[in-house]
Amino acid sequence: MIRKIMNWFSKGDNDPEWSVELPKGETAKFILKVDNIRVGTLHCEKGAWFFKYSEEFKNHSHIYNRIVGFPDLNKTYTSDTLWPFFRIRIPGLKQPAIQEIMSKEKIDKSNEVELLKRFGHKSISNSYELESA
């Protein structure tokens, strides 16, 4: 029983049926905020993810900590995979309630962008908000 419950919260990283990825032709833009301050921009295009801090956040960097994994305020970060800081916002897809939402809203369970748009706004793991731009 415990194993079944744990599987509900799994993101399916090792299960091909529940594999989540960025489709090559997908483009999207997200704004990351904390306390109404624009922290930075996450966007994807041509099969890659990009993150860059905003000037507003740089001006407040003496108040707020940098995000783990993104230490350089002036760098544009690039990755073929979504960074853990953002990926954690996507819930375990095997959860019955999440499956019901995906079914009703016709969300492609393998599309990281669709999942991030639907489920990524808030996270219990941190106070940042992610808005689709």
mmCIF file of the C-alpha atoms, coordinates in Angstrom:
data_MODEL
# 
_entry.id   MODEL 
# 
loop_
_atom_site.group_PDB 
_atom_site.id 
_atom_site.type_symbol 
_atom_site.label_atom_id 
_atom_site.label_alt_id 
_atom_site.label_comp_id 
_atom_site.label_asym_id 
_atom_site.label_entity_id 
_atom_site.label_seq_id 
_atom_site.pdbx_PDB_ins_code 
_atom_site.Cartn_x 
_atom_site.Cartn_y 
_atom_site.Cartn_z 
_atom_site.occupancy 
_atom_site.B_iso_or_equiv 
_atom_site.pdbx_formal_charge 
_atom_site.auth_seq_id 
_atom_site.auth_comp_id 
_atom_site.auth_asym_id 
_atom_site.auth_atom_id 
_atom_site.pdbx_PDB_model_num 
ATOM 1   C CA . MET A 1 1   ? 0.000   0.000  0.000   1.00 0.00 ? 1   MET A CA 1 
ATOM 2   C CA . ILE A 1 2   ? 2.794   2.418  0.914   1.00 0.00 ? 2   ILE A CA 1 
ATOM 3   C CA . ARG A 1 3   ? 4.548   1.624  -2.382  1.00 0.00 ? 3   ARG A CA 1 
ATOM 4   C CA . LYS A 1 4   ? 1.353   2.461  -4.284  1.00 0.00 ? 4   LYS A CA 1 
ATOM 5   C CA . ILE A 1 5   ? 1.034   5.820  -2.513  1.00 0.00 ? 5   ILE A CA 1 
ATOM 6   C CA . MET A 1 6   ? 4.711   6.590  -3.157  1.00 0.00 ? 6   MET A CA 1 
ATOM 7   C CA . ASN A 1 7   ? 4.214   5.800  -6.865  1.00 0.00 ? 7   ASN A CA 1 
ATOM 8   C CA . TRP A 1 8   ? 1.386   8.360  -7.052  1.00 0.00 ? 8   TRP A CA 1 
ATOM 9   C CA . PHE A 1 9   ? 3.805   11.110 -6.083  1.00 0.00 ? 9   PHE A CA 1 
ATOM 10  C CA . SER A 1 10  ? 6.539   9.913  -8.422  1.00 0.00 ? 10  SER A CA 1 
ATOM 11  C CA . LYS A 1 11  ? 7.241   12.136 -11.393 1.00 0.00 ? 11  LYS A CA 1 
ATOM 12  C CA . GLY A 1 12  ? 7.812   9.017  -13.495 1.00 0.00 ? 12  GLY A CA 1 
ATOM 13  C CA . ASP A 1 13  ? 11.458  9.727  -14.271 1.00 0.00 ? 13  ASP A CA 1 
ATOM 14  C CA . ASN A 1 14  ? 12.228  6.018  -14.671 1.00 0.00 ? 14  ASN A CA 1 
ATOM 15  C CA . ASP A 1 15  ? 8.940   5.032  -16.286 1.00 0.00 ? 15  ASP A CA 1 
ATOM 16  C CA . PRO A 1 16  ? 8.789   5.587  -20.088 1.00 0.00 ? 16  PRO A CA 1 
ATOM 17  C CA . GLU A 1 17  ? 4.986   5.803  -19.956 1.00 0.00 ? 17  GLU A CA 1 
ATOM 18  C CA . TRP A 1 18  ? 5.297   8.830  -17.652 1.00 0.00 ? 18  TRP A CA 1 
ATOM 19  C CA . SER A 1 19  ? 8.338   10.445 -19.252 1.00 0.00 ? 19  SER A CA 1 
ATOM 20  C CA . VAL A 1 20  ? 8.180   14.259 -19.293 1.00 0.00 ? 20  VAL A CA 1 
ATOM 21  C CA . GLU A 1 21  ? 10.213  16.343 -21.732 1.00 0.00 ? 21  GLU A CA 1 
ATOM 22  C CA . LEU A 1 22  ? 10.385  19.575 -23.676 1.00 0.00 ? 22  LEU A CA 1 
ATOM 23  C CA . PRO A 1 23  ? 9.030   19.074 -27.214 1.00 0.00 ? 23  PRO A CA 1 
ATOM 24  C CA . LYS A 1 24  ? 11.564  20.331 -29.792 1.00 0.00 ? 24  LYS A CA 1 
ATOM 25  C CA . GLY A 1 25  ? 9.180   22.811 -31.456 1.00 0.00 ? 25  GLY A CA 1 
ATOM 26  C CA . GLU A 1 26  ? 7.741   24.218 -28.236 1.00 0.00 ? 26  GLU A CA 1 
ATOM 27  C CA . THR A 1 27  ? 8.279   27.852 -27.266 1.00 0.00 ? 27  THR A CA 1 
ATOM 28  C CA . ALA A 1 28  ? 7.109   29.460 -24.036 1.00 0.00 ? 28  ALA A CA 1 
ATOM 29  C CA . LYS A 1 29  ? 8.044   32.192 -21.598 1.00 0.00 ? 29  LYS A CA 1 
ATOM 30  C CA . PHE A 1 30  ? 7.588   32.348 -17.835 1.00 0.00 ? 30  PHE A CA 1 
ATOM 31  C CA . ILE A 1 31  ? 8.222   35.139 -15.340 1.00 0.00 ? 31  ILE A CA 1 
ATOM 32  C CA . LEU A 1 32  ? 9.563   34.142 -11.925 1.00 0.00 ? 32  LEU A CA 1 
ATOM 33  C CA . LYS A 1 33  ? 8.563   36.457 -9.054  1.00 0.00 ? 33  LYS A CA 1 
ATOM 34  C CA . VAL A 1 34  ? 8.977   36.746 -5.312  1.00 0.00 ? 34  VAL A CA 1 
ATOM 35  C CA . ASP A 1 35  ? 7.258   39.427 -3.212  1.00 0.00 ? 35  ASP A CA 1 
ATOM 36  C CA . ASN A 1 36  ? 6.088   41.117 -6.457  1.00 0.00 ? 36  ASN A CA 1 
ATOM 37  C CA . ILE A 1 37  ? 9.690   41.482 -7.611  1.00 0.00 ? 37  ILE A CA 1 
ATOM 38  C CA . ARG A 1 38  ? 10.495  40.057 -11.005 1.00 0.00 ? 38  ARG A CA 1 
ATOM 39  C CA . VAL A 1 39  ? 13.332  37.613 -10.298 1.00 0.00 ? 39  VAL A CA 1 
ATOM 40  C CA . GLY A 1 40  ? 13.952  36.503 -13.845 1.00 0.00 ? 40  GLY A CA 1 
ATOM 41  C CA . THR A 1 41  ? 12.697  34.936 -17.030 1.00 0.00 ? 41  THR A CA 1 
ATOM 42  C CA . LEU A 1 42  ? 12.520  31.260 -17.912 1.00 0.00 ? 42  LEU A CA 1 
ATOM 43  C CA . HIS A 1 43  ? 11.901  30.498 -21.544 1.00 0.00 ? 43  HIS A CA 1 
ATOM 44  C CA . CYS A 1 44  ? 12.262  27.632 -23.962 1.00 0.00 ? 44  CYS A CA 1 
ATOM 45  C CA . GLU A 1 45  ? 12.855  27.397 -27.666 1.00 0.00 ? 45  GLU A CA 1 
ATOM 46  C CA . LYS A 1 46  ? 14.405  24.912 -30.108 1.00 0.00 ? 46  LYS A CA 1 
ATOM 47  C CA . GLY A 1 47  ? 14.485  22.153 -27.491 1.00 0.00 ? 47  GLY A CA 1 
ATOM 48  C CA . ALA A 1 48  ? 16.380  24.118 -24.825 1.00 0.00 ? 48  ALA A CA 1 
ATOM 49  C CA . TRP A 1 49  ? 15.576  25.974 -21.609 1.00 0.00 ? 49  TRP A CA 1 
ATOM 50  C CA . PHE A 1 50  ? 17.012  29.406 -20.740 1.00 0.00 ? 50  PHE A CA 1 
ATOM 51  C CA . PHE A 1 51  ? 17.007  31.356 -17.470 1.00 0.00 ? 51  PHE A CA 1 
ATOM 52  C CA . LYS A 1 52  ? 18.212  34.915 -16.856 1.00 0.00 ? 52  LYS A CA 1 
ATOM 53  C CA . TYR A 1 53  ? 17.889  37.187 -13.834 1.00 0.00 ? 53  TYR A CA 1 
ATOM 54  C CA . SER A 1 54  ? 16.046  40.486 -14.298 1.00 0.00 ? 54  SER A CA 1 
ATOM 55  C CA . GLU A 1 55  ? 17.557  43.918 -13.714 1.00 0.00 ? 55  GLU A CA 1 
ATOM 56  C CA . GLU A 1 56  ? 14.952  44.458 -10.997 1.00 0.00 ? 56  GLU A CA 1 
ATOM 57  C CA . PHE A 1 57  ? 16.222  41.425 -9.099  1.00 0.00 ? 57  PHE A CA 1 
ATOM 58  C CA . LYS A 1 58  ? 19.848  42.472 -9.579  1.00 0.00 ? 58  LYS A CA 1 
ATOM 59  C CA . ASN A 1 59  ? 18.947  45.798 -7.955  1.00 0.00 ? 59  ASN A CA 1 
ATOM 60  C CA . HIS A 1 60  ? 17.491  43.902 -4.973  1.00 0.00 ? 60  HIS A CA 1 
ATOM 61  C CA . SER A 1 61  ? 20.184  41.211 -4.769  1.00 0.00 ? 61  SER A CA 1 
ATOM 62  C CA . HIS A 1 62  ? 21.369  42.605 -1.435  1.00 0.00 ? 62  HIS A CA 1 
ATOM 63  C CA . ILE A 1 63  ? 17.963  41.648 0.019   1.00 0.00 ? 63  ILE A CA 1 
ATOM 64  C CA . TYR A 1 64  ? 17.235  38.330 -1.723  1.00 0.00 ? 64  TYR A CA 1 
ATOM 65  C CA . ASN A 1 65  ? 19.351  35.226 -2.127  1.00 0.00 ? 65  ASN A CA 1 
ATOM 66  C CA . ARG A 1 66  ? 20.219  33.921 -5.548  1.00 0.00 ? 66  ARG A CA 1 
ATOM 67  C CA . ILE A 1 67  ? 18.496  30.745 -6.616  1.00 0.00 ? 67  ILE A CA 1 
ATOM 68  C CA . VAL A 1 68  ? 20.418  27.537 -5.952  1.00 0.00 ? 68  VAL A CA 1 
ATOM 69  C CA . GLY A 1 69  ? 22.006  26.465 -9.215  1.00 0.00 ? 69  GLY A CA 1 
ATOM 70  C CA . PHE A 1 70  ? 21.979  30.007 -10.628 1.00 0.00 ? 70  PHE A CA 1 
ATOM 71  C CA . PRO A 1 71  ? 24.810  31.847 -8.832  1.00 0.00 ? 71  PRO A CA 1 
ATOM 72  C CA . ASP A 1 72  ? 25.798  34.336 -11.562 1.00 0.00 ? 72  ASP A CA 1 
ATOM 73  C CA . LEU A 1 73  ? 23.441  37.326 -11.819 1.00 0.00 ? 73  LEU A CA 1 
ATOM 74  C CA . ASN A 1 74  ? 24.745  38.258 -15.276 1.00 0.00 ? 74  ASN A CA 1 
ATOM 75  C CA . LYS A 1 75  ? 24.717  34.872 -16.979 1.00 0.00 ? 75  LYS A CA 1 
ATOM 76  C CA . THR A 1 76  ? 22.049  33.430 -19.264 1.00 0.00 ? 76  THR A CA 1 
ATOM 77  C CA . TYR A 1 77  ? 21.769  29.796 -18.218 1.00 0.00 ? 77  TYR A CA 1 
ATOM 78  C CA . THR A 1 78  ? 21.018  27.176 -20.874 1.00 0.00 ? 78  THR A CA 1 
ATOM 79  C CA . SER A 1 79  ? 20.028  23.527 -20.489 1.00 0.00 ? 79  SER A CA 1 
ATOM 80  C CA . ASP A 1 80  ? 18.490  20.714 -22.516 1.00 0.00 ? 80  ASP A CA 1 
ATOM 81  C CA . THR A 1 81  ? 16.584  19.662 -19.401 1.00 0.00 ? 81  THR A CA 1 
ATOM 82  C CA . LEU A 1 82  ? 14.462  21.686 -17.010 1.00 0.00 ? 82  LEU A CA 1 
ATOM 83  C CA . TRP A 1 83  ? 16.401  22.582 -13.866 1.00 0.00 ? 83  TRP A CA 1 
ATOM 84  C CA . PRO A 1 84  ? 15.305  20.930 -10.576 1.00 0.00 ? 84  PRO A CA 1 
ATOM 85  C CA . PHE A 1 85  ? 14.259  24.319 -9.134  1.00 0.00 ? 85  PHE A CA 1 
ATOM 86  C CA . PHE A 1 86  ? 11.542  24.523 -11.810 1.00 0.00 ? 86  PHE A CA 1 
ATOM 87  C CA . ARG A 1 87  ? 10.883  20.804 -12.330 1.00 0.00 ? 87  ARG A CA 1 
ATOM 88  C CA . ILE A 1 88  ? 9.864   20.362 -8.687  1.00 0.00 ? 88  ILE A CA 1 
ATOM 89  C CA . ARG A 1 89  ? 6.810   22.523 -9.477  1.00 0.00 ? 89  ARG A CA 1 
ATOM 90  C CA . ILE A 1 90  ? 5.364   19.697 -11.588 1.00 0.00 ? 90  ILE A CA 1 
ATOM 91  C CA . PRO A 1 91  ? 3.513   17.291 -9.267  1.00 0.00 ? 91  PRO A CA 1 
ATOM 92  C CA . GLY A 1 92  ? 3.705   13.511 -9.381  1.00 0.00 ? 92  GLY A CA 1 
ATOM 93  C CA . LEU A 1 93  ? 1.683   12.639 -12.468 1.00 0.00 ? 93  LEU A CA 1 
ATOM 94  C CA . LYS A 1 94  ? 0.436   9.302  -11.155 1.00 0.00 ? 94  LYS A CA 1 
ATOM 95  C CA . GLN A 1 95  ? -1.687  10.976 -8.477  1.00 0.00 ? 95  GLN A CA 1 
ATOM 96  C CA . PRO A 1 96  ? -5.368  10.310 -9.241  1.00 0.00 ? 96  PRO A CA 1 
ATOM 97  C CA . ALA A 1 97  ? -6.328  13.985 -8.749  1.00 0.00 ? 97  ALA A CA 1 
ATOM 98  C CA . ILE A 1 98  ? -3.566  15.124 -11.126 1.00 0.00 ? 98  ILE A CA 1 
ATOM 99  C CA . GLN A 1 99  ? -4.568  12.507 -13.705 1.00 0.00 ? 99  GLN A CA 1 
ATOM 100 C CA . GLU A 1 100 ? -8.157  13.735 -13.496 1.00 0.00 ? 100 GLU A CA 1 
ATOM 101 C CA . ILE A 1 101 ? -7.078  17.354 -14.104 1.00 0.00 ? 101 ILE A CA 1 
ATOM 102 C CA . MET A 1 102 ? -4.883  16.330 -17.048 1.00 0.00 ? 102 MET A CA 1 
ATOM 103 C CA . SER A 1 103 ? -7.735  14.325 -18.545 1.00 0.00 ? 103 SER A CA 1 
ATOM 104 C CA . LYS A 1 104 ? -10.387 17.046 -18.101 1.00 0.00 ? 104 LYS A CA 1 
ATOM 105 C CA . GLU A 1 105 ? -8.111  19.813 -19.404 1.00 0.00 ? 105 GLU A CA 1 
ATOM 106 C CA . LYS A 1 106 ? -6.567  17.635 -22.131 1.00 0.00 ? 106 LYS A CA 1 
ATOM 107 C CA . ILE A 1 107 ? -3.017  18.269 -20.909 1.00 0.00 ? 107 ILE A CA 1 
ATOM 108 C CA . ASP A 1 108 ? -0.301  16.229 -22.607 1.00 0.00 ? 108 ASP A CA 1 
ATOM 109 C CA . LYS A 1 109 ? 1.330   14.354 -19.723 1.00 0.00 ? 109 LYS A CA 1 
ATOM 110 C CA . SER A 1 110 ? 4.676   14.223 -21.545 1.00 0.00 ? 110 SER A CA 1 
ATOM 111 C CA . ASN A 1 111 ? 4.881   17.970 -22.333 1.00 0.00 ? 111 ASN A CA 1 
ATOM 112 C CA . GLU A 1 112 ? 6.918   19.859 -19.716 1.00 0.00 ? 112 GLU A CA 1 
ATOM 113 C CA . VAL A 1 113 ? 5.669   23.232 -20.918 1.00 0.00 ? 113 VAL A CA 1 
ATOM 114 C CA . GLU A 1 114 ? 1.982   22.314 -20.636 1.00 0.00 ? 114 GLU A CA 1 
ATOM 115 C CA . LEU A 1 115 ? 2.555   20.814 -17.196 1.00 0.00 ? 115 LEU A CA 1 
ATOM 116 C CA . LEU A 1 116 ? 4.533   23.827 -16.000 1.00 0.00 ? 116 LEU A CA 1 
ATOM 117 C CA . LYS A 1 117 ? 1.844   26.213 -17.282 1.00 0.00 ? 117 LYS A CA 1 
ATOM 118 C CA . ARG A 1 118 ? -0.890  24.288 -15.465 1.00 0.00 ? 118 ARG A CA 1 
ATOM 119 C CA . PHE A 1 119 ? 0.794   23.277 -12.230 1.00 0.00 ? 119 PHE A CA 1 
ATOM 120 C CA . GLY A 1 120 ? 3.887   25.475 -11.892 1.00 0.00 ? 120 GLY A CA 1 
ATOM 121 C CA . HIS A 1 121 ? 2.473   28.742 -10.581 1.00 0.00 ? 121 HIS A CA 1 
ATOM 122 C CA . LYS A 1 122 ? 3.077   27.973 -6.900  1.00 0.00 ? 122 LYS A CA 1 
ATOM 123 C CA . SER A 1 123 ? 5.116   25.391 -5.074  1.00 0.00 ? 123 SER A CA 1 
ATOM 124 C CA . ILE A 1 124 ? 5.065   24.203 -1.492  1.00 0.00 ? 124 ILE A CA 1 
ATOM 125 C CA . SER A 1 125 ? 8.870   24.032 -1.631  1.00 0.00 ? 125 SER A CA 1 
ATOM 126 C CA . ASN A 1 126 ? 9.470   27.808 -1.947  1.00 0.00 ? 126 ASN A CA 1 
ATOM 127 C CA . SER A 1 127 ? 7.728   31.202 -2.037  1.00 0.00 ? 127 SER A CA 1 
ATOM 128 C CA . TYR A 1 128 ? 8.480   31.990 -5.687  1.00 0.00 ? 128 TYR A CA 1 
ATOM 129 C CA . GLU A 1 129 ? 5.644   32.299 -8.203  1.00 0.00 ? 129 GLU A CA 1 
ATOM 130 C CA . LEU A 1 130 ? 5.948   31.323 -11.837 1.00 0.00 ? 130 LEU A CA 1 
ATOM 131 C CA . GLU A 1 131 ? 3.642   33.064 -14.304 1.00 0.00 ? 131 GLU A CA 1 
ATOM 132 C CA . SER A 1 132 ? 3.165   32.186 -17.936 1.00 0.00 ? 132 SER A CA 1 
ATOM 133 C CA . ALA A 1 133 ? 4.021   35.271 -20.004 1.00 0.00 ? 133 ALA A CA 1 
# 
